[in-house]
Amino acid sequence: MDRTQLVGGKPAVSKAILVTLNALIASDVGFLAGIFAGATGDLTLDVAAGVGFGAAAGAFGIGMRVVTFIRSTSHH
């Protein structure tokens, strides 16, 4: 029974969960950036989609650096 209990700390979040959460947040950032660029910049749909994709790719890259930092500093 005592082997089923976590001793000495809280459970670590898996890397897969962090990457999935990062991808979802990056896609939201890209979606909002595309809408904002299309509305304020008077851009066509394909150009606004390109802006959104660029923002999502940048947000994902920055998020992966954060995920790497979180995983490297966690003690598991």
Jmol script that loads the backbone (N, CA, C; Angstrom):
load data "model"
ATOM      1  N   MET A   1       0.817  -1.193   0.000  1.00  0.00           N
ATOM      2  CA  MET A   1       0.000   0.000   0.000  1.00  0.00           C
ATOM      3  C   MET A   1       0.861   1.256   0.000  1.00  0.00           C
ATOM      4  N   ASP A   2       1.964   1.252   0.709  1.00  0.00           N
ATOM      5  CA  ASP A   2       2.773   2.466   0.785  1.00  0.00           C
ATOM      6  C   ASP A   2       3.494   2.764  -0.518  1.00  0.00           C
ATOM      7  N   ARG A   3       3.553   1.841  -1.445  1.00  0.00           N
ATOM      8  CA  ARG A   3       4.191   2.102  -2.738  1.00  0.00           C
ATOM      9  C   ARG A   3       3.300   2.905  -3.674  1.00  0.00           C
ATOM     10  N   THR A   4       2.027   2.997  -3.384  1.00  0.00           N
ATOM     11  CA  THR A   4       1.118   3.748  -4.244  1.00  0.00           C
ATOM     12  C   THR A   4       1.055   5.227  -3.876  1.00  0.00           C
ATOM     13  N   GLN A   5       1.633   5.594  -2.745  1.00  0.00           N
ATOM     14  CA  GLN A   5       1.573   6.971  -2.290  1.00  0.00           C
ATOM     15  C   GLN A   5       2.823   7.733  -2.723  1.00  0.00           C
ATOM     16  N   LEU A   6       2.639   8.972  -3.124  1.00  0.00           N
ATOM     17  CA  LEU A   6       3.758   9.821  -3.487  1.00  0.00           C
ATOM     18  C   LEU A   6       4.421  10.336  -2.217  1.00  0.00           C
ATOM     19  N   VAL A   7       5.707  10.172  -2.142  1.00  0.00           N
ATOM     20  CA  VAL A   7       6.428  10.584  -0.943  1.00  0.00           C
ATOM     21  C   VAL A   7       7.313  11.776  -1.277  1.00  0.00           C
ATOM     22  N   GLY A   8       7.201  12.814  -0.490  1.00  0.00           N
ATOM     23  CA  GLY A   8       8.138  13.916  -0.582  1.00  0.00           C
ATOM     24  C   GLY A   8       7.931  14.898  -1.701  1.00  0.00           C
ATOM     25  N   GLY A   9       6.717  15.207  -2.060  1.00  0.00           N
ATOM     26  CA  GLY A   9       6.530  16.252  -3.054  1.00  0.00           C
ATOM     27  C   GLY A   9       5.297  16.050  -3.893  1.00  0.00           C
ATOM     28  N   LYS A  10       5.119  16.974  -4.783  1.00  0.00           N
ATOM     29  CA  LYS A  10       3.965  16.891  -5.675  1.00  0.00           C
ATOM     30  C   LYS A  10       4.380  16.214  -6.984  1.00  0.00           C
ATOM     31  N   PRO A  11       3.442  15.645  -7.704  1.00  0.00           N
ATOM     32  CA  PRO A  11       3.792  14.944  -8.944  1.00  0.00           C
ATOM     33  C   PRO A  11       4.262  15.912 -10.027  1.00  0.00           C
ATOM     34  N   ALA A  12       5.221  15.461 -10.821  1.00  0.00           N
ATOM     35  CA  ALA A  12       5.735  16.268 -11.926  1.00  0.00           C
ATOM     36  C   ALA A  12       4.779  16.190 -13.107  1.00  0.00           C
ATOM     37  N   VAL A  13       4.654  17.289 -13.823  1.00  0.00           N
ATOM     38  CA  VAL A  13       3.823  17.321 -15.021  1.00  0.00           C
ATOM     39  C   VAL A  13       4.640  16.738 -16.162  1.00  0.00           C
ATOM     40  N   SER A  14       4.022  15.874 -16.960  1.00  0.00           N
ATOM     41  CA  SER A  14       4.760  15.232 -18.039  1.00  0.00           C
ATOM     42  C   SER A  14       5.071  16.224 -19.156  1.00  0.00           C
ATOM     43  N   LYS A  15       6.095  15.912 -19.908  1.00  0.00           N
ATOM     44  CA  LYS A  15       6.505  16.792 -21.008  1.00  0.00           C
ATOM     45  C   LYS A  15       5.430  16.834 -22.089  1.00  0.00           C
ATOM     46  N   ALA A  16       4.734  15.735 -22.300  1.00  0.00           N
ATOM     47  CA  ALA A  16       3.684  15.701 -23.319  1.00  0.00           C
ATOM     48  C   ALA A  16       2.552  16.669 -22.987  1.00  0.00           C
ATOM     49  N   ILE A  17       2.195  16.766 -21.722  1.00  0.00           N
ATOM     50  CA  ILE A  17       1.147  17.695 -21.315  1.00  0.00           C
ATOM     51  C   ILE A  17       1.611  19.131 -21.528  1.00  0.00           C
ATOM     52  N   LEU A  18       2.855  19.421 -21.184  1.00  0.00           N
ATOM     53  CA  LEU A  18       3.371  20.776 -21.360  1.00  0.00           C
ATOM     54  C   LEU A  18       3.446  21.167 -22.835  1.00  0.00           C
ATOM     55  N   VAL A  19       3.862  20.245 -23.690  1.00  0.00           N
ATOM     56  CA  VAL A  19       3.958  20.539 -25.128  1.00  0.00           C
ATOM     57  C   VAL A  19       2.569  20.734 -25.718  1.00  0.00           C
ATOM     58  N   THR A  20       1.606  19.915 -25.302  1.00  0.00           N
ATOM     59  CA  THR A  20       0.236  20.062 -25.788  1.00  0.00           C
ATOM     60  C   THR A  20      -0.362  21.392 -25.355  1.00  0.00           C
ATOM     61  N   LEU A  21      -0.160  21.748 -24.104  1.00  0.00           N
ATOM     62  CA  LEU A  21      -0.651  23.030 -23.613  1.00  0.00           C
ATOM     63  C   LEU A  21       0.014  24.181 -24.364  1.00  0.00           C
ATOM     64  N   ASN A  22       1.304  24.065 -24.630  1.00  0.00           N
ATOM     65  CA  ASN A  22       2.021  25.078 -25.395  1.00  0.00           C
ATOM     66  C   ASN A  22       1.434  25.210 -26.799  1.00  0.00           C
ATOM     67  N   ALA A  23       1.151  24.102 -27.455  1.00  0.00           N
ATOM     68  CA  ALA A  23       0.595  24.143 -28.811  1.00  0.00           C
ATOM     69  C   ALA A  23      -0.788  24.787 -28.819  1.00  0.00           C
ATOM     70  N   LEU A  24      -1.600  24.490 -27.817  1.00  0.00           N
ATOM     71  CA  LEU A  24      -2.934  25.091 -27.754  1.00  0.00           C
ATOM     72  C   LEU A  24      -2.858  26.598 -27.527  1.00  0.00           C
ATOM     73  N   ILE A  25      -1.982  27.026 -26.641  1.00  0.00           N
ATOM     74  CA  ILE A  25      -1.824  28.462 -26.386  1.00  0.00           C
ATOM     75  C   ILE A  25      -1.264  29.160 -27.621  1.00  0.00           C
ATOM     76  N   ALA A  26      -0.279  28.542 -28.286  1.00  0.00           N
ATOM     77  CA  ALA A  26       0.310  29.148 -29.491  1.00  0.00           C
ATOM     78  C   ALA A  26      -0.718  29.274 -30.608  1.00  0.00           C
ATOM     79  N   SER A  27      -1.595  28.299 -30.749  1.00  0.00           N
ATOM     80  CA  SER A  27      -2.622  28.394 -31.791  1.00  0.00           C
ATOM     81  C   SER A  27      -3.622  29.500 -31.472  1.00  0.00           C
ATOM     82  N   ASP A  28      -3.946  29.681 -30.194  1.00  0.00           N
ATOM     83  CA  ASP A  28      -4.825  30.788 -29.808  1.00  0.00           C
ATOM     84  C   ASP A  28      -4.169  32.138 -30.082  1.00  0.00           C
ATOM     85  N   VAL A  29      -2.884  32.244 -29.769  1.00  0.00           N
ATOM     86  CA  VAL A  29      -2.152  33.488 -30.034  1.00  0.00           C
ATOM     87  C   VAL A  29      -2.138  33.778 -31.536  1.00  0.00           C
ATOM     88  N   GLY A  30      -1.871  32.772 -32.344  1.00  0.00           N
ATOM     89  CA  GLY A  30      -1.860  32.956 -33.795  1.00  0.00           C
ATOM     90  C   GLY A  30      -3.217  33.338 -34.352  1.00  0.00           C
ATOM     91  N   PHE A  31      -4.261  32.722 -33.826  1.00  0.00           N
ATOM     92  CA  PHE A  31      -5.622  33.029 -34.266  1.00  0.00           C
ATOM     93  C   PHE A  31      -5.963  34.484 -33.956  1.00  0.00           C
ATOM     94  N   LEU A  32      -5.666  34.902 -32.729  1.00  0.00           N
ATOM     95  CA  LEU A  32      -5.962  36.288 -32.341  1.00  0.00           C
ATOM     96  C   LEU A  32      -5.098  37.289 -33.111  1.00  0.00           C
ATOM     97  N   ALA A  33      -3.846  36.946 -33.352  1.00  0.00           N
ATOM     98  CA  ALA A  33      -2.977  37.841 -34.121  1.00  0.00           C
ATOM     99  C   ALA A  33      -3.470  37.974 -35.555  1.00  0.00           C
ATOM    100  N   GLY A  34      -3.936  36.890 -36.134  1.00  0.00           N
ATOM    101  CA  GLY A  34      -4.479  36.947 -37.492  1.00  0.00           C
ATOM    102  C   GLY A  34      -5.728  37.802 -37.576  1.00  0.00           C
ATOM    103  N   ILE A  35      -6.614  37.657 -36.595  1.00  0.00           N
ATOM    104  CA  ILE A  35      -7.824  38.484 -36.563  1.00  0.00           C
ATOM    105  C   ILE A  35      -7.456  39.952 -36.393  1.00  0.00           C
ATOM    106  N   PHE A  36      -6.534  40.222 -35.462  1.00  0.00           N
ATOM    107  CA  PHE A  36      -6.119  41.600 -35.219  1.00  0.00           C
ATOM    108  C   PHE A  36      -5.460  42.202 -36.458  1.00  0.00           C
ATOM    109  N   ALA A  37      -4.587  41.441 -37.109  1.00  0.00           N
ATOM    110  CA  ALA A  37      -3.905  41.954 -38.303  1.00  0.00           C
ATOM    111  C   ALA A  37      -4.895  42.196 -39.435  1.00  0.00           C
ATOM    112  N   GLY A  38      -5.853  41.305 -39.577  1.00  0.00           N
ATOM    113  CA  GLY A  38      -6.847  41.487 -40.633  1.00  0.00           C
ATOM    114  C   GLY A  38      -7.754  42.673 -40.387  1.00  0.00           C
ATOM    115  N   ALA A  39      -8.094  42.918 -39.117  1.00  0.00           N
ATOM    116  CA  ALA A  39      -9.013  44.015 -38.799  1.00  0.00           C
ATOM    117  C   ALA A  39      -8.321  45.364 -38.820  1.00  0.00           C
ATOM    118  N   THR A  40      -7.144  45.443 -38.244  1.00  0.00           N
ATOM    119  CA  THR A  40      -6.489  46.750 -38.129  1.00  0.00           C
ATOM    120  C   THR A  40      -5.620  47.089 -39.332  1.00  0.00           C
ATOM    121  N   GLY A  41      -5.102  46.075 -39.987  1.00  0.00           N
ATOM    122  CA  GLY A  41      -4.206  46.341 -41.109  1.00  0.00           C
ATOM    123  C   GLY A  41      -4.886  46.328 -42.449  1.00  0.00           C
ATOM    124  N   ASP A  42      -6.180  46.067 -42.464  1.00  0.00           N
ATOM    125  CA  ASP A  42      -6.945  45.984 -43.713  1.00  0.00           C
ATOM    126  C   ASP A  42      -6.269  45.025 -44.691  1.00  0.00           C
ATOM    127  N   LEU A  43      -5.926  43.836 -44.185  1.00  0.00           N
ATOM    128  CA  LEU A  43      -5.242  42.832 -44.991  1.00  0.00           C
ATOM    129  C   LEU A  43      -6.243  41.848 -45.578  1.00  0.00           C
ATOM    130  N   THR A  44      -5.838  41.186 -46.655  1.00  0.00           N
ATOM    131  CA  THR A  44      -6.666  40.130 -47.203  1.00  0.00           C
ATOM    132  C   THR A  44      -6.589  38.907 -46.291  1.00  0.00           C
ATOM    133  N   LEU A  45      -7.460  37.970 -46.521  1.00  0.00           N
ATOM    134  CA  LEU A  45      -7.542  36.798 -45.658  1.00  0.00           C
ATOM    135  C   LEU A  45      -6.251  35.974 -45.682  1.00  0.00           C
ATOM    136  N   ASP A  46      -5.659  35.794 -46.853  1.00  0.00           N
ATOM    137  CA  ASP A  46      -4.448  34.971 -46.926  1.00  0.00           C
ATOM    138  C   ASP A  46      -3.256  35.647 -46.254  1.00  0.00           C
ATOM    139  N   VAL A  47      -3.144  36.954 -46.349  1.00  0.00           N
ATOM    140  CA  VAL A  47      -2.048  37.663 -45.687  1.00  0.00           C
ATOM    141  C   VAL A  47      -2.255  37.645 -44.173  1.00  0.00           C
ATOM    142  N   ALA A  48      -3.497  37.853 -43.725  1.00  0.00           N
ATOM    143  CA  ALA A  48      -3.786  37.809 -42.292  1.00  0.00           C
ATOM    144  C   ALA A  48      -3.538  36.402 -41.739  1.00  0.00           C
ATOM    145  N   ALA A  49      -3.842  35.376 -42.531  1.00  0.00           N
ATOM    146  CA  ALA A  49      -3.562  34.003 -42.095  1.00  0.00           C
ATOM    147  C   ALA A  49      -2.059  33.768 -41.980  1.00  0.00           C
ATOM    148  N   GLY A  50      -1.292  34.348 -42.878  1.00  0.00           N
ATOM    149  CA  GLY A  50       0.164  34.245 -42.793  1.00  0.00           C
ATOM    150  C   GLY A  50       0.718  34.924 -41.559  1.00  0.00           C
ATOM    151  N   VAL A  51       0.159  36.077 -41.229  1.00  0.00           N
ATOM    152  CA  VAL A  51       0.572  36.773 -40.008  1.00  0.00           C
ATOM    153  C   VAL A  51       0.233  35.922 -38.793  1.00  0.00           C
ATOM    154  N   GLY A  52      -0.952  35.343 -38.789  1.00  0.00           N
ATOM    155  CA  GLY A  52      -1.353  34.481 -37.678  1.00  0.00           C
ATOM    156  C   GLY A  52      -0.472  33.252 -37.547  1.00  0.00           C
ATOM    157  N   PHE A  53      -0.108  32.655 -38.677  1.00  0.00           N
ATOM    158  CA  PHE A  53       0.772  31.497 -38.636  1.00  0.00           C
ATOM    159  C   PHE A  53       2.149  31.872 -38.109  1.00  0.00           C
ATOM    160  N   GLY A  54       2.658  33.010 -38.545  1.00  0.00           N
ATOM    161  CA  GLY A  54       3.957  33.466 -38.047  1.00  0.00           C
ATOM    162  C   GLY A  54       3.934  33.719 -36.548  1.00  0.00           C
ATOM    163  N   ALA A  55       2.852  34.323 -36.080  1.00  0.00           N
ATOM    164  CA  ALA A  55       2.721  34.576 -34.641  1.00  0.00           C
ATOM    165  C   ALA A  55       2.610  33.269 -33.864  1.00  0.00           C
ATOM    166  N   ALA A  56       1.867  32.307 -34.410  1.00  0.00           N
ATOM    167  CA  ALA A  56       1.732  31.012 -33.736  1.00  0.00           C
ATOM    168  C   ALA A  56       3.061  30.273 -33.697  1.00  0.00           C
ATOM    169  N   ALA A  57       3.808  30.307 -34.789  1.00  0.00           N
ATOM    170  CA  ALA A  57       5.113  29.638 -34.814  1.00  0.00           C
ATOM    171  C   ALA A  57       6.081  30.291 -33.835  1.00  0.00           C
ATOM    172  N   GLY A  58       6.072  31.602 -33.774  1.00  0.00           N
ATOM    173  CA  GLY A  58       6.929  32.301 -32.822  1.00  0.00           C
ATOM    174  C   GLY A  58       6.542  32.010 -31.383  1.00  0.00           C
ATOM    175  N   ALA A  59       5.244  32.011 -31.099  1.00  0.00           N
ATOM    176  CA  ALA A  59       4.772  31.715 -29.746  1.00  0.00           C
ATOM    177  C   ALA A  59       5.102  30.282 -29.353  1.00  0.00           C
ATOM    178  N   PHE A  60       5.007  29.352 -30.308  1.00  0.00           N
ATOM    179  CA  PHE A  60       5.342  27.962 -30.007  1.00  0.00           C
ATOM    180  C   PHE A  60       6.829  27.819 -29.707  1.00  0.00           C
ATOM    181  N   GLY A  61       7.663  28.498 -30.471  1.00  0.00           N
ATOM    182  CA  GLY A  61       9.103  28.433 -30.226  1.00  0.00           C
ATOM    183  C   GLY A  61       9.488  28.989 -28.868  1.00  0.00           C
ATOM    184  N   ILE A  62       8.903  30.131 -28.523  1.00  0.00           N
ATOM    185  CA  ILE A  62       9.169  30.705 -27.201  1.00  0.00           C
ATOM    186  C   ILE A  62       8.629  29.792 -26.107  1.00  0.00           C
ATOM    187  N   GLY A  63       7.454  29.242 -26.334  1.00  0.00           N
ATOM    188  CA  GLY A  63       6.865  28.323 -25.352  1.00  0.00           C
ATOM    189  C   GLY A  63       7.693  27.072 -25.149  1.00  0.00           C
ATOM    190  N   MET A  64       8.322  26.578 -26.205  1.00  0.00           N
ATOM    191  CA  MET A  64       9.155  25.384 -26.052  1.00  0.00           C
ATOM    192  C   MET A  64      10.396  25.695 -25.220  1.00  0.00           C
ATOM    193  N   ARG A  65      10.912  26.893 -25.335  1.00  0.00           N
ATOM    194  CA  ARG A  65      12.029  27.282 -24.465  1.00  0.00           C
ATOM    195  C   ARG A  65      11.586  27.319 -23.010  1.00  0.00           C
ATOM    196  N   VAL A  66      10.377  27.795 -22.770  1.00  0.00           N
ATOM    197  CA  VAL A  66       9.838  27.824 -21.412  1.00  0.00           C
ATOM    198  C   VAL A  66       9.630  26.406 -20.898  1.00  0.00           C
ATOM    199  N   VAL A  67       9.083  25.519 -21.744  1.00  0.00           N
ATOM    200  CA  VAL A  67       8.886  24.119 -21.348  1.00  0.00           C
ATOM    201  C   VAL A  67      10.222  23.463 -21.004  1.00  0.00           C
ATOM    202  N   THR A  68      11.237  23.721 -21.816  1.00  0.00           N
ATOM    203  CA  THR A  68      12.561  23.159 -21.553  1.00  0.00           C
ATOM    204  C   THR A  68      13.114  23.668 -20.227  1.00  0.00           C
ATOM    205  N   PHE A  69      12.912  24.955 -19.958  1.00  0.00           N
ATOM    206  CA  PHE A  69      13.376  25.523 -18.696  1.00  0.00           C
ATOM    207  C   PHE A  69      12.628  24.908 -17.512  1.00  0.00           C
ATOM    208  N   ILE A  70      11.322  24.760 -17.649  1.00  0.00           N
ATOM    209  CA  ILE A  70      10.527  24.171 -16.559  1.00  0.00           C
ATOM    210  C   ILE A  70      10.972  22.743 -16.288  1.00  0.00           C
ATOM    211  N   ARG A  71      11.182  21.975 -17.347  1.00  0.00           N
ATOM    212  CA  ARG A  71      11.587  20.573 -17.172  1.00  0.00           C
ATOM    213  C   ARG A  71      13.000  20.463 -16.616  1.00  0.00           C
ATOM    214  N   SER A  72      13.881  21.419 -16.946  1.00  0.00           N
ATOM    215  CA  SER A  72      15.262  21.326 -16.460  1.00  0.00           C
ATOM    216  C   SER A  72      15.387  21.733 -15.000  1.00  0.00           C
ATOM    217  N   THR A  73      14.486  22.591 -14.523  1.00  0.00           N
ATOM    218  CA  THR A  73      14.576  23.036 -13.143  1.00  0.00           C
ATOM    219  C   THR A  73      13.728  22.213 -12.186  1.00  0.00           C
ATOM    220  N   SER A  74      12.844  21.367 -12.715  1.00  0.00           N
ATOM    221  CA  SER A  74      12.019  20.544 -11.826  1.00  0.00           C
ATOM    222  C   SER A  74      12.848  19.379 -11.308  1.00  0.00           C
ATOM    223  N   HIS A  75      12.644  19.051 -10.060  1.00  0.00           N
ATOM    224  CA  HIS A  75      13.374  17.946  -9.435  1.00  0.00           C
ATOM    225  C   HIS A  75      12.461  16.743  -9.401  1.00  0.00           C
ATOM    226  N   HIS A  76      12.777  15.755 -10.232  1.00  0.00           N
ATOM    227  CA  HIS A  76      11.949  14.544 -10.261  1.00  0.00           C
ATOM    228  C   HIS A  76      12.768  13.313 -10.239  1.00  0.00           C
TER     229      HIS A  76
END
end "model"
wireframe off; spacefill off
backbone 0.3
color backbone group
